[in-house]
Amino acid sequence: MSNLYEVGDIVEMKKKHPCGYNRWEIIRVGMDFRIKCTHCGRSVMIPRKKFEKNCKKKLEL
C-alpha cells in the first residue's frame, strides 16, 4: 500500500460507515484528513495517524 495519499484518491477503510459503505474519497490532506463517503456524501475529518491505521487499501479507478 502506498503511503502517498492525494486529494481525489478513493480508499477502502476497515470499518464501514453507518450507511453500509466503506469506500471514501479524500477531499483534504494534511495533519488531518477529510474524507467523504462515496455512497451517501457525508464527510468526516480524522487525524492522519488514525486514517493511516484504518485505511485498508487505495483503490485504482
N, C-alpha and C positions, 0 to 999 in steps of 0.2 A: 504494500500500500504506500502510495506517495504521501509524504508529509507536506507537500506543497498544495495548498488549497487556494482557489481563486474565486472571485465573485462570479456567479453563474454556474458553478460546478453543482452537480447533483450527487448527493451522498446517501448511503443507506445507513441508518442508525441501528443500534442493537435493540433499543426499546421502541415500541410503536407509539404513535401519537394517539390520543383518545379517539380520534376518528377512525383508527384502524389501519392507518398507512404508515410506513416507515421510510419513505423517500422524501428528502428535503433538498431545497435549493439554497445555496449560500448567497446571502444578499449583503453581508458585511463581514470583513475580515480585519482582525486586529488583536488586541488583548482579549476582547470578547468577540464571539461570532454571533451574527444574527442569521437565523435560518428560517425558511418559510416552508411549511408543509405543501407538497405539490398536489395534494388531494383537496384540502379544504381552504388553503390560503392563509391559515393562521401563522403568525411569525413569533418566534421566541428568541431571546438573547441568552447565551450561555457562555461561561468562561472558556478560554482556549483549552485549558487542561482537561476540563470535563468533556468538551467536544471531542478532543483527540482520543480520550479514553473510550467514549461511547460510539465513535464512528466505526462502523463495520467495514465499509469499503466505499471507494469513489467509483461511481458508475460512468461508463463510457457510452455516451449517447450520440 
